[in-house]
Amino acid sequence: MNKQLNLFDEAQSLWKEEANRSSKRDYDFDTLSGDPLETLYYPADGEQNGYLDQLGFPGQYPFTRGIHANMYRGKLWTMRQFSGFGTPKETNERYHFLMKEGQMGLSVAYDMPTLMGYDPGHPFAEGEVGKCGVSVASLKDMETLFSGIDLGKISVSQTINGPAVILLVFYIAVAEKQGIPLENLRGTMQNDILKEFIAQKEWIFPPEASMRVVTDMMQYCTEYMPQFNTISISGYHIREAGSTAVQELAFTLADGFTYIEYAVKAGLDVDEFAPRLSFFFNSHLDFFEEIAKFRAARRIWARHLKEKYGAKNPRSWKLRFHTQTAGCSLTAQQPENNISRTAFQAMAAVLGGTQSLHTNSMDETLALPTRKAAEIALRTQQLIAFETGVANVADPLGGSWYIEELTNRMETEAEEYFKQIEDLGGVIPAIEEGFFQREIAHAASDYQKKVDANTRIVVGVNKFEKENEEIEIPILEIGNEAEEEQLKALNQLRSERNQEEVDAALRHIQTAATGTENLLPPILEAAKAYATLGEIVDALKAEFGEWQESAVF
């Protein structure tokens, strides 16, 4: 017991030193009634069984209680609203509006043709250009998208996966044109191709070829972009596809471990790249379950990185994550209720210790958000940050019997999934065998049966409905003008560029794809010659081919 107390006292002392040394916001952290609050609450005598092993102090292994010593007293989470629609010019205007309203970082939503690697004018792009995100088909588009925005001063997250390498080099080229050193760039590429095969289904190349591209990106960014997160390992879409919270947790972390294994196999040291891996989770409606999920995720990641993968840098052990509220929980019926749903989900993310947050808009089941709906969603975060008091104390629910039991249970069940995945040969064999797809399908079916049987209530859908409801909120409508404008701009670009340079650069990409050369330099060369997204994808397809998953029943 004395040894345990000595360890506790030492950890407590180190935490206090770090918390006092860390920066603090100029803010009143007392209760609304004026009572002072401590930064953290914990057992005073250190006698709780397993406190240091299972919980510890914020900023200390295993990071269950948070990755920073004073959490939001030092810095609030980044309020990063996901946004993109129509043309690059229209989206650029929305970004300037959001930054004016207090948004701290940008998050780019691309349209479906861009996500799938098609230029405007391709038959598969017809009718979809600019509809669910912004259309970006060339470096010229990316220049317009970030016009008047200093990429050296703001972090930018990009939700792009199959063609992520191409959008990354467009971004790099814009930064170079702005005169910004690559080592100063901050942001994240989602770039999580494994979850595409598992849930979202927006892949281009087969799994192994896709992992080659991702690994090349990790190598390049480790060397040249040390502040940039190469991959945002995403559970969000796994949850949106119908998974349970435990499945989201387990499948997402299993994907993360796979990226580590591929990078190490390629010759990278785990401590060189692991600190720049980040995560992206869903925050759903079961308030306490979501908080427990986030806490369990940090503990599992820290333990595996330290014990299994031999990471020695504490920064490698820290799981940093962005959260988005659950789009699949929003309803077209009584859409104003979605404001409340989003607020509860956002609160869970904050109590779970998120590093950045997107709050969905009330109208997102009907259309892309209007400016007003996006503003309300941003204000929801600001209300949580500045009016509720939940950011004043680190891990305020830590020590709750209920929260700790949920956290432990989720960790145990996630480990059981890891064993099943390992028995199947790993994540990629499990994808090819349809394991993840079946598990998610069964979970989604079970949930829907409960809704249909009214044992799970969705307000306004299967209870408290309104007869003959008319939707009275304004809707953002994206017409065909964006597609016409993008096609016109693309044709003009092709007429003005040096086609010989483009052709040579595309040949270089195809040659690199046949060997072991890192793909980013030749793709960057092609981007600077104003080769288009679709042309670069086609050059890679010529070597890598495409992939069709087997049907799952």
C-alpha positions as CSV (number, residue, x, y, z in Angstrom):
1,M,0.0,0.0,0.0
2,N,2.9,2.4,0.8
3,K,4.4,1.8,-2.6
4,Q,1.0,2.4,-4.2
5,L,0.6,5.6,-2.2
6,N,4.1,6.7,-3.2
7,L,3.3,6.2,-6.8
8,F,0.1,8.1,-6.4
9,D,1.8,11.0,-4.7
10,E,4.4,11.1,-7.4
11,A,1.8,11.1,-10.2
12,Q,-0.3,13.7,-8.4
13,S,2.8,16.0,-8.0
14,L,3.7,15.7,-11.6
15,W,0.2,16.4,-12.7
16,K,0.0,19.5,-10.5
17,E,3.3,20.8,-11.9
18,E,2.1,20.3,-15.5
19,A,-1.3,21.8,-14.8
20,N,0.3,24.9,-13.2
21,R,2.8,25.2,-16.0
22,S,0.2,24.8,-18.8
23,S,-1.4,27.9,-20.2
24,K,-4.8,28.9,-18.8
25,R,-7.5,30.8,-20.6
26,D,-8.4,34.2,-19.2
27,Y,-11.8,33.1,-17.9
28,D,-13.8,32.8,-14.7
29,F,-13.8,29.0,-13.8
30,D,-16.0,29.4,-10.7
31,T,-19.6,28.1,-10.6
32,L,-22.3,30.5,-11.7
33,S,-22.9,31.2,-8.0
34,G,-19.3,32.2,-7.5
35,D,-18.0,29.0,-5.8
36,P,-14.4,28.1,-6.8
37,L,-13.7,24.9,-8.7
38,E,-10.6,22.8,-8.8
39,T,-9.2,21.8,-12.2
40,L,-9.7,18.1,-11.3
41,Y,-11.4,16.0,-8.7
42,Y,-9.9,12.6,-7.7
43,P,-9.5,10.3,-4.6
44,A,-7.5,12.2,-2.1
45,D,-5.7,9.3,-0.6
46,G,-5.0,7.3,-3.7
47,E,-6.4,4.1,-2.2
48,Q,-8.9,3.4,-4.9
49,N,-7.9,0.1,-6.6
50,G,-6.3,0.6,-9.9
51,Y,-6.7,4.4,-10.0
52,L,-3.3,5.0,-11.7
53,D,-3.6,2.0,-14.0
54,Q,-7.1,2.5,-15.1
55,L,-7.7,6.3,-14.8
56,G,-4.6,8.3,-13.8
57,F,-4.4,12.0,-14.1
58,P,-5.2,14.0,-17.2
59,G,-2.1,14.3,-19.4
60,Q,-0.7,11.1,-17.9
61,Y,-0.8,7.5,-19.1
62,P,-3.3,5.8,-19.8
63,F,-5.0,9.2,-20.5
64,T,-8.5,7.9,-19.6
65,R,-9.2,11.3,-18.1
66,G,-7.9,13.3,-21.0
67,I,-4.7,14.0,-22.9
68,H,-3.9,17.4,-21.4
69,A,-3.2,18.2,-17.8
70,N,-5.7,21.1,-17.5
71,M,-7.9,20.1,-20.5
72,Y,-10.3,23.0,-21.5
73,R,-9.0,25.4,-18.9
74,G,-5.9,25.7,-21.1
75,K,-7.5,25.6,-24.6
76,L,-11.1,24.9,-25.7
77,W,-11.7,22.3,-28.3
78,T,-11.5,23.6,-31.9
79,M,-15.0,24.5,-33.2
80,R,-14.7,23.1,-36.7
81,Q,-17.9,23.2,-38.8
82,F,-17.9,20.9,-41.8
83,S,-18.8,22.9,-44.8
84,G,-18.7,22.8,-48.6
85,F,-21.1,23.1,-51.5
86,G,-21.4,24.3,-55.1
87,T,-18.4,25.9,-56.6
88,P,-15.1,26.7,-54.8
89,K,-16.0,30.4,-54.9
90,E,-19.3,29.8,-53.1
91,T,-17.7,27.6,-50.4
92,N,-14.9,30.2,-50.0
93,E,-17.5,32.8,-49.2
94,R,-19.1,30.4,-46.6
95,Y,-15.6,29.9,-45.0
96,H,-15.1,33.6,-44.6
97,F,-18.5,33.9,-43.0
98,L,-17.9,31.1,-40.5
99,M,-14.5,32.5,-39.5
100,K,-16.1,35.9,-39.0
101,E,-18.6,34.2,-36.7
102,G,-15.9,32.7,-34.5
103,Q,-15.1,29.3,-36.1
104,M,-11.5,28.3,-35.2
105,G,-10.7,25.9,-38.1
106,L,-11.9,24.9,-41.5
107,S,-13.3,21.5,-42.5
108,V,-13.8,20.8,-46.2
109,A,-16.8,18.8,-47.5
110,Y,-16.3,17.6,-51.0
111,D,-19.0,16.6,-53.5
112,M,-19.5,13.0,-54.6
113,P,-17.7,13.2,-57.9
114,T,-14.6,14.5,-56.1
115,L,-14.9,11.8,-53.4
116,M,-15.0,9.2,-56.1
117,G,-12.2,10.7,-58.3
118,Y,-14.3,12.0,-61.2
119,D,-14.0,15.3,-62.9
120,P,-17.1,17.4,-63.8
121,G,-18.2,16.2,-67.3
122,H,-17.6,12.5,-66.5
123,P,-20.9,10.6,-67.1
124,F,-20.8,9.4,-63.4
125,A,-20.6,13.0,-62.2
126,E,-23.7,14.2,-64.0
127,G,-26.2,15.8,-61.7
128,E,-24.0,15.5,-58.6
129,V,-21.5,18.3,-59.1
130,G,-21.5,20.6,-56.0
131,K,-24.6,18.9,-54.6
132,C,-23.3,17.4,-51.3
133,G,-20.1,19.3,-51.1
134,V,-17.7,21.5,-53.0
135,S,-16.5,20.5,-56.4
136,V,-12.6,20.5,-56.7
137,A,-11.1,19.0,-59.8
138,S,-7.8,20.8,-60.1
139,L,-5.2,23.0,-58.4
140,K,-7.0,26.0,-59.9
141,D,-10.2,25.0,-57.9
142,M,-8.1,24.6,-54.7
143,E,-6.6,28.1,-55.2
144,T,-10.1,29.5,-55.4
145,L,-11.3,27.5,-52.4
146,F,-8.7,29.1,-50.1
147,S,-8.5,32.5,-51.7
148,G,-7.9,35.1,-48.9
149,I,-7.2,32.5,-46.3
150,D,-3.8,32.2,-44.8
151,L,-3.0,28.5,-44.6
152,G,-0.1,29.2,-42.2
153,K,-2.5,30.5,-39.6
154,I,-5.5,28.2,-39.7
155,S,-5.8,24.4,-39.5
156,V,-7.7,22.7,-42.3
157,S,-9.4,19.3,-42.1
158,Q,-10.4,17.6,-45.4
159,T,-12.9,14.8,-45.6
160,I,-11.5,12.9,-48.5
161,N,-10.4,9.3,-48.7
162,G,-10.0,7.4,-52.1
163,P,-8.3,10.4,-53.8
164,A,-6.9,11.9,-50.6
165,V,-3.4,12.0,-52.0
166,I,-4.4,14.2,-54.9
167,L,-6.3,16.7,-52.7
168,L,-3.3,16.8,-50.4
169,V,-0.9,17.7,-53.1
170,F,-3.4,20.4,-54.4
171,Y,-3.3,21.8,-50.8
172,I,0.5,21.6,-50.7
173,A,0.7,23.4,-54.0
174,V,-1.6,26.2,-52.8
175,A,0.5,26.6,-49.6
176,E,3.7,26.9,-51.7
177,K,2.0,29.6,-53.8
178,Q,1.2,31.4,-50.6
179,G,4.9,31.2,-49.5
180,I,4.1,29.0,-46.5
181,P,6.7,26.4,-45.5
182,L,5.2,22.9,-45.4
183,E,6.4,22.4,-41.8
184,N,4.0,25.2,-40.7
185,L,0.9,23.6,-42.2
186,R,-1.6,22.3,-39.6
187,G,-4.6,20.2,-40.4
188,T,-5.9,16.7,-41.2
189,M,-6.6,14.5,-44.2
190,Q,-9.3,12.0,-43.3
191,N,-7.5,9.5,-45.7
192,D,-9.0,6.5,-43.8
193,I,-9.4,4.0,-46.7
194,L,-10.0,1.0,-44.4
195,K,-13.3,2.5,-43.1
196,E,-14.4,3.0,-46.7
197,F,-14.2,-0.7,-47.3
198,I,-15.9,-1.3,-44.0
199,A,-18.7,1.2,-44.1
200,Q,-18.8,4.2,-46.4
201,K,-18.0,2.5,-49.7
202,E,-16.1,5.4,-51.4
203,W,-13.0,3.6,-52.5
204,I,-11.2,3.7,-55.8
205,F,-8.3,1.2,-55.7
206,P,-8.1,-2.3,-54.2
207,P,-7.3,-2.6,-50.5
208,E,-3.5,-3.3,-50.8
209,A,-2.9,-0.7,-53.5
210,S,-4.9,1.8,-51.3
211,M,-2.7,1.0,-48.4
212,R,0.4,1.7,-50.6
213,V,-0.9,5.2,-51.3
214,V,-1.7,5.8,-47.6
215,T,1.7,4.6,-46.5
216,D,3.4,6.9,-49.1
217,M,1.5,9.8,-47.7
218,M,2.5,8.9,-44.1
219,Q,6.2,8.8,-45.2
220,Y,6.0,12.1,-47.0
221,C,4.2,14.0,-44.3
222,T,6.4,12.6,-41.6
223,E,9.4,14.0,-43.4
224,Y,8.0,17.3,-44.6
225,M,4.8,18.2,-42.7
226,P,5.5,17.4,-39.0
227,Q,2.4,19.4,-37.7
228,F,0.0,17.8,-40.2
229,N,-2.2,14.8,-39.3
230,T,-1.9,12.4,-42.2
231,I,-4.8,10.2,-41.3
232,S,-8.0,10.8,-39.3
233,I,-8.9,7.3,-38.5
234,S,-12.7,7.4,-38.7
235,G,-15.3,5.6,-36.7
236,Y,-17.9,8.2,-37.6
237,H,-19.0,6.5,-40.8
238,I,-18.9,3.1,-39.2
239,R,-21.5,4.3,-36.7
240,E,-23.5,6.1,-39.4
241,A,-23.7,2.8,-41.2
242,G,-25.5,1.3,-38.2
243,S,-22.9,-0.1,-35.9
244,T,-23.1,-0.1,-32.1
245,A,-20.9,2.1,-30.0
246,V,-18.6,-0.8,-29.2
247,Q,-18.3,-1.8,-32.9
248,E,-17.4,1.8,-33.7
249,L,-14.8,1.8,-31.0
250,A,-13.3,-1.6,-31.9
251,F,-13.3,-1.4,-35.7
252,T,-11.9,2.1,-35.7
253,L,-9.0,1.3,-33.3
254,A,-8.3,-2.0,-35.3
255,D,-8.0,0.2,-38.4
256,G,-5.6,2.4,-36.6
257,F,-3.4,-0.5,-35.5
258,T,-3.3,-1.6,-39.1
259,Y,-2.0,1.7,-40.3
260,I,0.7,1.5,-37.7
261,E,1.7,-2.0,-38.8
262,Y,1.9,-1.0,-42.5
263,A,4.0,2.1,-41.7
264,V,6.4,0.1,-39.5
265,K,6.7,-2.5,-42.3
266,A,7.6,0.4,-44.7
267,G,10.5,1.3,-42.4
268,L,9.0,4.1,-40.3
269,D,9.7,4.3,-36.6
270,V,6.4,4.3,-34.7
271,D,7.4,7.4,-32.7
272,E,8.1,9.3,-35.9
273,F,4.5,9.1,-37.2
274,A,2.1,8.0,-34.4
275,P,1.9,11.4,-32.8
276,R,0.4,12.7,-36.0
277,L,-2.3,10.1,-36.3
278,S,-5.7,11.4,-35.2
279,F,-9.2,9.9,-34.9
280,F,-12.7,10.9,-35.8
281,F,-15.6,9.6,-33.8
282,N,-19.4,9.9,-33.8
283,S,-21.3,11.3,-30.8
284,H,-24.6,9.6,-30.7
285,L,-27.7,9.9,-28.5
286,D,-26.9,7.5,-25.6
287,F,-25.3,10.2,-23.5
288,F,-23.3,8.2,-21.0
289,E,-22.4,5.4,-23.4
290,E,-20.7,8.0,-25.7
291,I,-18.7,9.5,-22.9
292,A,-17.5,6.1,-21.9
293,K,-16.6,5.3,-25.5
294,F,-14.3,8.2,-25.7
295,R,-12.6,7.5,-22.4
296,A,-12.1,3.8,-23.3
297,A,-10.7,4.7,-26.7
298,R,-7.9,6.7,-25.1
299,R,-7.0,4.0,-22.6
300,I,-7.0,1.2,-25.2
301,W,-4.9,3.2,-27.7
302,A,-2.3,4.2,-25.0
303,R,-1.9,0.6,-23.8
304,H,-1.5,-0.9,-27.2
305,L,0.9,1.7,-28.5
306,K,3.1,1.3,-25.4
307,E,2.9,-2.4,-24.8
308,K,2.3,-3.9,-28.3
309,Y,3.9,-1.5,-30.7
310,G,6.8,-0.3,-28.4
311,A,6.2,3.4,-28.7
312,K,8.3,5.3,-26.2
313,N,7.2,8.8,-26.8
314,P,4.2,9.7,-24.6
315,R,2.9,11.8,-27.5
316,S,2.5,8.5,-29.4
317,W,0.3,7.1,-26.7
318,K,-2.2,10.0,-26.8
319,L,-5.3,9.4,-28.8
320,R,-6.5,12.8,-30.2
321,F,-9.9,13.0,-31.8
322,H,-12.4,15.1,-33.6
323,T,-16.1,14.5,-33.0
324,Q,-19.1,15.0,-35.2
325,T,-22.7,14.7,-33.8
326,A,-24.7,11.9,-35.3
327,G,-26.2,12.7,-38.6
328,C,-28.1,9.4,-38.7
329,S,-29.9,10.4,-35.5
330,L,-31.4,13.5,-37.2
331,T,-35.0,13.4,-38.4
332,A,-36.8,15.0,-41.3
333,Q,-39.9,15.1,-39.1
334,Q,-40.0,18.1,-36.8
335,P,-36.5,19.2,-37.8
336,E,-36.2,21.8,-35.1
337,N,-35.9,18.9,-32.6
338,N,-32.5,18.3,-34.2
339,I,-31.1,21.3,-32.5
340,S,-31.7,19.7,-29.1
341,R,-30.4,16.3,-30.3
342,T,-27.2,17.9,-31.5
343,A,-26.7,19.8,-28.3
344,F,-26.9,16.6,-26.2
345,Q,-24.5,14.9,-28.5
346,A,-22.1,17.8,-28.5
347,M,-22.2,17.9,-24.7
348,A,-21.3,14.2,-24.5
349,A,-18.3,14.8,-26.8
350,V,-17.0,17.6,-24.6
351,L,-17.5,15.6,-21.4
352,G,-15.6,12.8,-23.2
353,G,-12.6,15.1,-23.9
354,T,-12.8,15.8,-27.6
355,Q,-10.1,18.0,-29.3
356,S,-12.4,19.4,-32.0
357,L,-16.1,19.3,-32.7
358,H,-18.6,19.7,-35.6
359,T,-22.2,20.1,-34.6
360,N,-24.8,19.1,-37.3
361,S,-27.4,21.6,-38.5
362,M,-31.1,21.0,-38.0
363,D,-31.8,20.8,-41.7
364,E,-29.2,18.2,-42.8
365,T,-31.7,15.4,-43.4
366,L,-33.3,17.7,-45.9
367,A,-30.5,19.5,-47.6
368,L,-27.0,21.0,-47.1
369,P,-27.2,23.5,-44.2
370,T,-28.4,27.0,-44.8
371,R,-26.3,29.8,-43.4
372,K,-28.7,30.3,-40.5
373,A,-28.8,26.6,-39.6
374,A,-25.0,26.5,-39.7
375,E,-24.8,29.5,-37.4
376,I,-27.2,27.9,-34.9
377,A,-25.1,24.7,-34.9
378,L,-21.9,26.8,-34.2
379,R,-23.7,28.7,-31.5
380,T,-24.6,25.4,-29.8
381,Q,-20.9,24.7,-29.3
382,Q,-20.3,28.2,-28.0
383,L,-23.2,27.9,-25.5
384,I,-21.6,24.6,-24.2
385,A,-18.2,26.2,-24.0
386,F,-19.1,29.5,-22.3
387,E,-22.4,29.1,-20.5
388,T,-22.8,25.5,-19.1
389,G,-19.6,25.3,-17.0
390,V,-18.8,21.8,-18.3
391,A,-15.4,23.0,-19.6
392,N,-14.3,24.3,-16.2
393,V,-13.2,20.9,-14.8
394,A,-11.3,18.1,-16.4
395,D,-13.2,14.8,-16.8
396,P,-16.0,15.9,-14.5
397,L,-17.8,12.5,-14.6
398,G,-14.6,10.5,-13.8
399,G,-15.1,8.3,-10.8
400,S,-18.9,7.9,-11.4
401,W,-19.6,4.2,-10.8
402,Y,-21.8,4.2,-13.9
403,I,-19.3,5.9,-16.2
404,E,-16.4,3.8,-15.0
405,E,-18.4,0.5,-15.4
406,L,-19.4,1.5,-18.9
407,T,-15.8,2.5,-19.8
408,N,-14.5,-0.9,-18.5
409,R,-17.2,-2.8,-20.3
410,M,-16.5,-1.1,-23.6
411,E,-12.8,-1.8,-23.3
412,T,-13.4,-5.5,-22.6
413,E,-15.8,-5.9,-25.5
414,A,-13.5,-4.1,-27.9
415,E,-10.7,-6.4,-26.9
416,E,-13.0,-9.4,-27.8
417,Y,-13.5,-7.9,-31.2
418,F,-9.7,-7.4,-31.7
419,K,-9.3,-11.1,-31.0
420,Q,-11.9,-12.0,-33.6
421,I,-10.2,-9.8,-36.2
422,E,-6.8,-11.3,-35.4
423,D,-8.2,-14.8,-35.8
424,L,-9.4,-13.8,-39.3
425,G,-5.9,-12.7,-40.3
426,G,-6.2,-9.0,-39.7
427,V,-8.4,-6.1,-40.9
428,I,-7.9,-6.5,-44.7
429,P,-8.7,-10.2,-44.7
430,A,-11.7,-9.5,-42.5
431,I,-12.9,-6.8,-45.0
432,E,-12.5,-9.3,-47.9
433,E,-14.4,-11.9,-45.9
434,G,-17.2,-9.5,-45.1
435,F,-16.8,-9.7,-41.3
436,F,-17.2,-6.0,-40.6
437,Q,-20.1,-5.6,-43.0
438,R,-22.1,-8.4,-41.5
439,E,-21.6,-7.2,-37.9
440,I,-22.7,-3.7,-38.8
441,A,-25.7,-5.0,-40.8
442,H,-26.9,-7.1,-37.9
443,A,-26.6,-4.2,-35.5
444,A,-28.5,-1.9,-37.8
445,S,-31.2,-4.4,-38.3
446,D,-31.6,-5.0,-34.5
447,Y,-31.9,-1.3,-33.9
448,Q,-34.5,-0.8,-36.6
449,K,-36.6,-3.7,-35.2
450,K,-36.7,-1.9,-31.9
451,V,-37.9,1.3,-33.5
452,D,-40.5,-0.6,-35.5
453,A,-41.7,-2.3,-32.4
454,N,-41.8,1.0,-30.5
455,T,-39.5,-0.3,-27.8
456,R,-37.0,2.4,-28.9
457,I,-38.6,5.8,-29.2
458,V,-37.6,8.4,-31.8
459,V,-39.4,11.6,-31.0
460,G,-41.5,12.8,-33.9
461,V,-41.1,9.5,-35.8
462,N,-42.7,6.7,-33.9
463,K,-44.1,8.7,-31.1
464,F,-45.3,12.4,-30.6
465,E,-45.8,12.6,-34.4
466,K,-47.6,15.5,-36.1
467,E,-50.3,14.7,-38.6
468,N,-50.0,16.4,-42.0
469,E,-46.8,18.1,-40.9
470,E,-45.4,20.8,-43.2
471,I,-41.7,21.6,-43.0
472,E,-41.5,25.4,-42.4
473,I,-37.7,25.9,-42.3
474,P,-35.9,27.3,-45.3
475,I,-33.9,24.8,-47.4
476,L,-30.6,25.4,-49.2
477,E,-31.1,24.3,-52.8
478,I,-28.2,23.6,-55.1
479,G,-29.2,23.9,-58.8
480,N,-27.3,22.9,-61.9
481,E,-25.5,26.2,-62.1
482,A,-22.5,24.9,-60.1
483,E,-22.1,22.0,-62.5
484,E,-22.3,24.2,-65.6
485,E,-19.8,26.7,-64.1
486,Q,-17.3,24.0,-63.0
487,L,-17.5,22.3,-66.4
488,K,-16.9,25.7,-68.2
489,A,-13.9,26.4,-65.9
490,L,-12.5,22.9,-66.4
491,N,-12.7,23.2,-70.2
492,Q,-10.9,26.6,-70.0
493,L,-8.2,25.2,-67.8
494,R,-7.5,22.4,-70.3
495,S,-7.3,24.8,-73.2
496,E,-4.8,27.1,-71.3
497,R,-2.4,24.6,-69.8
498,N,0.7,23.0,-71.3
499,Q,-0.6,19.6,-72.4
500,E,2.9,18.1,-73.0
501,E,3.8,18.9,-69.4
502,V,0.6,17.3,-68.2
503,D,1.1,14.1,-70.3
504,A,4.7,13.7,-69.1
505,A,3.6,14.1,-65.5
506,L,0.9,11.6,-65.8
507,R,3.3,9.1,-67.4
508,H,5.6,9.7,-64.4
509,I,2.8,8.8,-62.0
510,Q,2.0,5.6,-63.8
511,T,5.7,4.6,-63.8
512,A,6.0,5.4,-60.1
513,A,2.9,3.2,-59.4
514,T,4.6,0.2,-61.0
515,G,7.6,0.5,-58.7
516,T,8.4,1.6,-55.1
517,E,8.9,5.3,-55.6
518,N,6.9,7.5,-53.3
519,L,3.9,8.7,-55.2
520,L,3.5,12.2,-53.8
521,P,6.3,14.0,-55.7
522,P,5.1,12.9,-59.2
523,I,1.5,13.6,-58.2
524,L,2.6,17.1,-57.0
525,E,4.4,17.6,-60.3
526,A,1.2,16.7,-62.2
527,A,-0.9,19.0,-59.9
528,K,1.4,22.0,-60.6
529,A,1.0,21.3,-64.3
530,Y,-2.8,21.5,-63.7
531,A,-3.5,17.9,-64.4
532,T,-7.0,17.2,-63.1
533,L,-8.2,15.0,-60.3
534,G,-9.8,12.5,-62.8
535,E,-6.7,12.4,-65.0
536,I,-4.4,11.6,-62.0
537,V,-6.9,8.9,-60.7
538,D,-6.9,7.3,-64.2
539,A,-3.1,7.2,-64.3
540,L,-3.1,5.3,-61.0
541,K,-6.0,3.1,-62.0
542,A,-4.0,2.0,-65.0
543,E,-1.6,0.2,-62.6
544,F,-3.7,-0.4,-59.5
545,G,-7.0,-1.3,-61.1
546,E,-10.3,-1.1,-59.3
547,W,-12.1,-3.3,-56.7
548,Q,-15.5,-4.8,-56.2
549,E,-16.5,-6.2,-52.9
550,S,-18.4,-9.4,-52.5
551,A,-22.0,-9.3,-51.5
552,V,-22.7,-9.8,-47.8
553,F,-25.8,-11.6,-46.5
